[in-house]
Amino acid sequence: MHRFLLSLALGASFSLPAVAQCVGGLLGGVVVTSGDNQITGHIPIGFTFPMAGSTGTGTWTHMRISTNGWLMLTNGVTNSTLVWNPFGGPLWLYEPPGSNPLIAPYMTDLNVNSVWVASGPAVTRVSWYGAYDNNWPGFRTFHAELFPSGEVRMKYQDCTPSDYYATIGLSASNGTVMPAESNLLAGTTVSQVPAMHMVLPLHSTALDQTILTFTPEGNGYRQVLACGMHASHAAYGQGCNAQPGEGFYEEFGTAAQAAAALDGVALRYTIAGNSYAVSRLPALGAFVPPSGNTNWLPTTDDGSHMVTLPYPLPTPSGTVTQLRVSHNGIVHLGSAATSPHDGDYTPTGAEFAASPLPAFHCWHDFNDTEPGSGNICYEQVGTNFYLTWDGVESFAVPETANRSWFQYRFDLLTGEVWLVVASLATNSTMGSGSGYLVGYKGAGVIADPGSVALTTTLPDTFRHAITPPMVLSSSVPPLSTSVYGAPVVFDHQSVPELAGGLRLGCTIVSFGQDLTGTNLAFLGMPACALHVGSLDLLLSFVGTGSTATTTLQLPSGVLSGTRIFTQAAALVPPGPDNTFGVALSNALASTISFR
């Protein structure tokens, strides 16, 4: 312990001045609007602003400003369709071809005491003073500065906790495809496309007294954080279950059988503790056709793509921010380098059970590269996030028209998930077979539960238990000053039982990160991955409950930007799927801030 703290505090022997307030009052200019859901007319910028990636789409000499924390560049005459967005999700930064660039220092549902503009030939500043959420205490003051070089600076003077998610970023829009979310507080971030964004979680003060600078670089941006690194914890990787999770499915031998059973049917998955309650209901018009604002996945046969959600999605085993979408009808919860089913076009119960990732299945050999096929598309509408197979072809030899329409609907507020089937193609003469497998499984490799008749009654409710993996988190900022260091408390949820109610484990603390993870199959833990690069310190815990805490006392004088990595381990009874007898949690990357 002492050796670890000594290593952590190596920078303490240097003279480290406290971080000063780096964003002043920035007064000046004129008031252009105030209140709730207001959008100004065209306001001159003071110079021609060259938005990265928007060459040929217009000359940006003016802007329109919203009290909801964003501005749109215009040529003084034309502008995109302006729809008030009460949620502020990042999808609103990525509008279709012909739309205007957007700059969003704090896009969410706000009331603002006043919005000011101070323009000049060298810099133009837009300031939102006293922005607040409805029925939530606290104010935010923030600024966006535009420079003739195309540089954008976002300054955050005061950022009290918010009761809404907020999107921070900028985009040339005009059909720009939404990239993966960036961590704008990491120090330096580079984007190869003319857009970057980050979703600020609820009740966060991470932006307080920061400056985010976006400098054009190629067709994208280099973003730099000023005024020091901010204390943060970021989860990565995935835990493995002490005992494998359970799953259920119904397997259909042919497309014709699947269509007869599923056309006009919806499966509704509702969170019930550590389980999903699953109901089979008539679709009754629940299929929502994609709108003109939808986004399309690149076409591929038997491949998958990652989709970033506009807000975290609640699930029985914690929230997820990304979905791995297999074009063959499978949606994996959480981040994964690839889908375990990439290249697998013949659904079977054994392969379903062998996948380590939690996923919803409408598994079939689709092929959206076939001529005449529709697209797989996604969009946010209110609190719902839709993934739609919009007339996607099935693989067939020879090729023939056999398109299907179905969609997954994720309620980002409640975590409820719907699989709505409008119409499945009935061609059962495909060269690779035409079967379907429909169902859900939790995390971890399981024994094949066998096909069950989900479609025998209408409606009915099926329950299955999910054994969630251990979850590691911390709500205590990792702070250090010249005279003290914070005691950082690590919280452990869903700690597995060893025997007789006893829980025994530790928090592994490391200076090294293994982002992709080292698979521990060689130790008899095939569903587990180690996400720390070394075992520098072990903080043990013992108890009888499913929750536990450990504490790391930081020393004083730790340099801003110092990072540590943690992952929890707990003893479990050895079994056929885990002969080593250890379960692991997700990992945390913690960035220490010197104040």
N, C-alpha and C positions, 0 to 999 in steps of 0.2 A: 504493500500500500504506500509506504513512504517513498519507495523508489519511483513509483508511478507519479505521485504528486510532485516529486522533485523534477522529473522529466517535464511534467506539465508546466511547471513554474520557471523554466529556464529563462524566460524573458523577464522575470521579475527583477533581475539585477540591473536592468536598464531603467533609465528615467522615463516613465510613461505618463505624459500629461493626460489629464482627464479630457474626454471628448466634449467639446463645447457645443453650445447650441449653434447649429450650422445654417438654419433657415430663419432669417429675421422676419420682421413684420411685412416687408415688401409692399408698403403702402404706395398709392399713386394711381393715376388713371381716372376713369369715369365708371360709374355704375351703369350696367347695360341691362340687367334683369335681376329678379329675385323671386322667391316663393317656391311653389311646387309645380313640377312638370311644365316649366316654361322653356321655350326655344326662341332665340333672338332671330331677327332678320340678318341680312348679309352685312357683316362688319368688316371694314378694310383691315388687312393685316399690317400694312405699312410698307410692304415689299412683296416681291414674288417669291413664294415659298416652294422649293423643289422637293416634294415628297418622294422619298425613295420608292422606286418600283412603279411610279405612276406616270412615267414619261409617255406622252402621247394622249393622255386621257383628259388633259385640261391644264389651264394655268391657274395656280392657286393664289389668288390675290385677296380673297375674303374668307370669312369663316362664319358659321352659325354655332351658337353656344347653347348648351342645355344645362338647366339647373341640376340635372341628374349626373353631372360630373364628366361630360364629354363635349368635344367640339368637332364639327365637320368642316373640312376645307371646301371652298366653292370658288367659282370664277366671278362671283358677284351676281350671277343670274340664275344658273341652274344648280340643282341639288338633288340628292337621292330622296326617295320617299322617306319621310320622317314619321316613325311610329313610336309612341311613347312606350318604353320598355320598363316595366316595373321590377324586373329581376336583374338586368344588367349582365347577363351571361356573355361569355366570349363569342358566341355565335353571332352576336350583333356587330362584331368588328369585321365579319367576313361576309360581305354582301355580294350580290351577283354582278356580272359584267355591267359596266356603265355607272356603277355606284361610286360615290365620292369617298376620299380618304377620311378616316376617323382617328382622333387622338383622345385617349381616355385615361386621364390621370386617376379617376376614382369613379367608375361608372356603376351606379346602383340607384335605388329609389331614394332620393334626397329632397329635403326642404333646404333652401339656402337663404341666409339673411341678405346676402348681396353678392353679385358677380361683377367683378371689375375688369376693365381692359385698359392696359397701359401700352400704347403702341409707339414705335419709333423705327428709324431706318436700320438700327443695329440689333434690336431685339423687341419682340412683342410678348407681353405677359398677360395671361388670363388667370384671374384669382377667384376662387370660390371661398368666401369668408363665412364662417359660422354655419357650415352644412351639418344637418342632423337628420336622423331617422325619425319617422313618425312614431310617437309614443315610446321613445327610447332616449335615455339621458345622454348627454355628452355632445360635443361639437368637434367638427373637423375643419381645418383650413388648409387648402392645398393650391398649387399653382402649376400652370403649364407655360413654358417659355419656348418660343419659336425663333430660330435664327436664320438669316439668309442662306447659310450653308446647308440647310436642311436638318440641322441638329435640333433635337427636342430635349428639353429638360423638364422633369416633373419634380416639384419640391413639396415636401410635406412638413408643414409648420407645427400642426397639432393633430394628433390622430388618436382620439379616445376610442374605446371599443365600440364596434358597430354591431347591430343586431341583424344586418343583412350581409350576404356575400357581396363582394365588389370585384369588378374586373379592372385591371390596370394594364395598359398596353397601347399599341398603335397599329394601324393597318392601312395599306394602300387600298384595301377593299377591292372593288372592281374585279370580283371573281377570284381573289386570292384564296387558296385552300387553307383552312385552318391548320397550323402546325401544332405539334405537341406543346403543352404548357411549359413555359420557361420559369426558372426560379430567378426572379429579378433581384433577389437579395443575396445572391451567391457571390457577388463581387464583380465578375465579368461574364457576360453571356453573349454569344454570337448567333445570329440567325442568317441563314442563306436566302430567306424569302423576305419580302417587304412587310413583315408583320411579326409582332411578338406580343405575348400576353401572359398574365398571371392572375389566378383567382385568389383573392385575399379571403381567408376563412373568417368565420364569425368571431367576434369579440377579440380581434387581433389589434395589437398596437405596433406591429412590426415596422410600419412605415414611418413612425414618428421620428422627426428630425433627420430625414434622409433626403438625398437628391439622386434621382435616377436620370442618367444621361444616355440618350440614344443618338449615336453618330452614324450617318449613312456609310455603308461599307459594301461595295459591289452592288448587288441587287437587294441587300438586306441591311442589317444593323449590327453594330457593336454596342452593347449596353453595359454601362459601368455604374456601380453603386458608390456614392460618395458619403462621407461622414461616418465611415467605419462599418464594419460588419455588425449586423444585429443578431442578438441571441436568438437561436431557433433550434427546433428539433424537426427533422424530416424523416418520415418512415420510408423504408424501402424493403424489398424482398418480401418473402411470405413464410409464415410459420408452417410447421408440419404437425399434424394431429397426433396426440398420444394414442388414440385408437382411431382407425380410419372413419371418416364420415360416411354417411349413408346416402343412397340415391335411389331413384325410381325411374322407370321408363316404360313405354309401350313400344314394341317393335312391330312394324308392318312389313310384310314380305314383298309387297308390290306397291307402286304408286297408286294404282286403282283402289287398293284396300285402304290406303291412307286417306285418299280423297273422300271416299265414302264415309269414313269415320270422322274426319276433321273439318271438311268444308262447312263454313258457317259456325264454327265452334271457337270459343276462347277459353284458354286456361289462365286462371288468375292465381298468382302466387302472392300471398300476404304474409308478412313477417309475424310470427307468433313465438315470442321468446327466441330460443336458439333454433327455431324451425321455420319452415314455410308451411302455411295451410294452403292447399292447392284445390281450387274449385274448377269444375267443368261447367261452362255456361254457354248459352247461345250468344253468338257474336253481336247480334242486334245492332248492326251498323257501327260497331266499335272500331272497325278498320278505318283509319284516317288517311286518305290519299295524300301523298307528298305535295307540298305547296311549291310556289315558285322560288322560295328561299331555301330549298333543301340543298344538301351537300351530297355528292356522289363519291363512293369509294372507287379507287382505280380498279379496272376489271382484271380478273385473274381466274384461272381455273384451278381449283383445289388449294388456293392460297388464303392468306388472312391479312388483316390490317388492324392497326391500333387506332382507336377513337378516344379522344379526351372528352370527358363529360363536362358540361358547363358548371356543374356543382357536384360535390361528393354525393354518392348514392348510398343510402343506408342498406345494409344487408344483415342477415342474422349473425354474421361473424365480424362485423365492423363495416366502416365505410370504404368505398372504392372510388377512385377518380378516373379510371380508364377501363375501357372494354376492348378485349381482343376479339375481333369479329372474323370468324371463319366464313368464307363465302359459301361453304356447304351447310350453312344454317345453324352454326353453333356460336354462342356468345359467351366468352369467358369473362368472369368478374376479376378485375384487377389487371395489373401489368404483367406481361409475359413476352419474352423475346419472340417466340413463335407460338402458334397454336399446336398442341399435341396432335391435332388431327390434320395438319397441313399435309396434303397429298393423299389423305385417306378418304376415299369416296365410297366405301362399302361399310355402312354402319353395322356394328355388332355390339351386343351387350358386353362381351369380354373387353373390347376396346374402350367402351364407355366407362367400365369400372376401372380400367388401368390408367386413365388420365388423372394426374395429380391435382388439376385445377378445378375450382368450382365453375360450373357452366350450365347455361340453359341450352336445350337441344331441340332443333327441328331439323335433324341431320339427314341429309340426302345429297345425291350427286348433282348439284347445280352447276351451271356453266354460263356465267354472264359474259364470257367472251364469244359466245356463239352468235352468229349474225341474227339480228332480229330480237335479241334479248333486251329486256329492260335492265335497270340498274339496281344496285344495293345502295340505299341512300339514308341519310340521317339528318335530323333537325330537332331543335327545341321549340316547343309550343307551350307557353306558360310554364308550369312546373313539370311538364312531361317531356321526355326525350324519346324520340321515335327512331327505330331502325327498321327499314322496310325493304323487303324483297319485292320490288315493283315490276311485276311481269318478267321475272328472271327465268331463263330457259333451264331445263334439265339437260344433262348430257345424254346424247342419243346417237346411235349409229344405225342407219344414216341419220343425219340431222333432220329434225322435223319440228314443227311449231308445238311446243309443250311448255307454256309459260305458267308460272305460279305467282300468287299474290298472298303474302302474309307479313306480319310485322310484330316486333317486340316493342312494348311500351313500358318505359321505366319512369315511375313517379319519383322525382328527385327529392320530394318532400317526405313522403311516407315510406319509400322503398318498395312499394307494391309493383309487381311486374306482371304484364299481360302478354301472352302469346295469342294473337288474333289471326285466325286463318280465314281469308276470304275465299280463295279458290286454289286448289292444287291440281297440277296437270296429272292426267290419268294414264299417260303412256307407260306401259309396263314391259316394253320390248327393248329396253336400252341394252347396249352391249356390256355394260358393267353391272347390270342389275338395276332395280328401281326402288329399292326399299327405303323406308323411313325409320328413324328412331326419335321419339319425342319424349322429353322428360327433363329432369334436373338432377345434378349430383353436387354434393359439397366438396370441400377440399380433401385431398388424400386419396391414395389408391385403396380400392375396396374390393370385396368379393362381389362377383356378378349377382345382383339381386334377382335377376330374371324378369321377363316381361310381365307387366300387370295390365289388366283391362281397365284403363283409365276412362274408356268411352262407353261403359255399359250402362251407366245411369246419368241422368241429366236433371238437375245438377247433383253433384256429390262433392264431398271434400275428402281429400287424401292428405294425411300428415306423414312426415318423415322426420326423424331426428337428425340434426346436424351436430357433430362433435366439433366445436370450433377450435382452431389452433390457438395457442397462447398468444396474447397481444401485448406488446411492449409499447409504452408511451410515457410522456412526461409533459406536465403543464407548467413546470418551473423553469423560467428562462436561465440558461447557463451564463451567468454574469460574473465578472471579476473587476475589482477596482484596485487602486494602489494600496488599500489597507485591508480588504477582505475579499473572500470568494464565496459564492452562493453555495448552499447545500442543495444539490440537484437530486430530486426524488424521482425515481423511476417506478412507474405503476405497471403491474403485471395482472392481466385479466385472463380468465379461463385457465388458471393454473391446473394441470392435470393431477389426479390423485395417484400416489404411489401405492399405499395400502392402508386400510383402516382409517381413511380420512386424512392421512398425513400427506402434506405437500412439501417437497424438498427440492431446491434448485438454486440457481445463481444467475446474476447478471454479469455477462462477459463484457469487459471494457477494453477497447483496443485503440491504438493510434492508426491502425490500418483498416482499409475498407475493401471488401470483396463484393463489388456491386452485382456481378452476375451470379455469384454464389458457387461454392464448391459442393457438388453432390456427394452425400455421405453414404452412398450405397455400399462402398467398400467397408464401412463399419456396420453394415446391416440396417441402415436407415435410408432406404431408397427414395422416400418421399421428402427427405430433409436436405436443406442446403445451409452451409455455414457462410454467413455474410460479413464476418469480421476477418481481418487479415492476420491477427495474432491474438494471443491470450495474455494481455499485459496485466490485467487485474480482474479478480473474481470477487463479486459482492454476493454473499450467500443469503438465502432466506429459507425459513422453515415455518410451517403453519398448518392449520387445519381447514382453512377456507380457500375458495377458488380465486381469491385476490391476494396479492402480496406487494410489498414495497421494498426497495433498497435505496440507499442514499450515498451519493458521491459528493464529498466535500471538496469543492474547488479551492485551490490556493489563491492568494492575491497576486496581482501583477501578470496574469496570463494575457498574452497578446491577442488583440482582436483578430478573428479569423481562424484561430486554432480550432481544429476539428477533432472530435473523438467519436468512436463508433461503438455501439452496444447491441447485444443480442442476448436474450434470455434462454436458459436451458433448464429443464426439469426432469427428474427421474420418473420413469413409468415402468410398469411391469413389462418385461420383455415378452414379445409375441411373434407370431410368424411374419408380420409386416414390419416389425421393429425389434430385431433380435438384440440390438445394443441396449435398448431400454432408456432412451433419452428423447424427449420432445423439445423442439426449438420454437421460438417466437419469430416474428418479423424482426428487422433490425432498425436502429435509429442512427441517423447522422446528425450530430449536434455541433453547432457552430457557436463558439464562445465569443462574447462581446466584452471588451474592456470599456468601462464607463468612468 
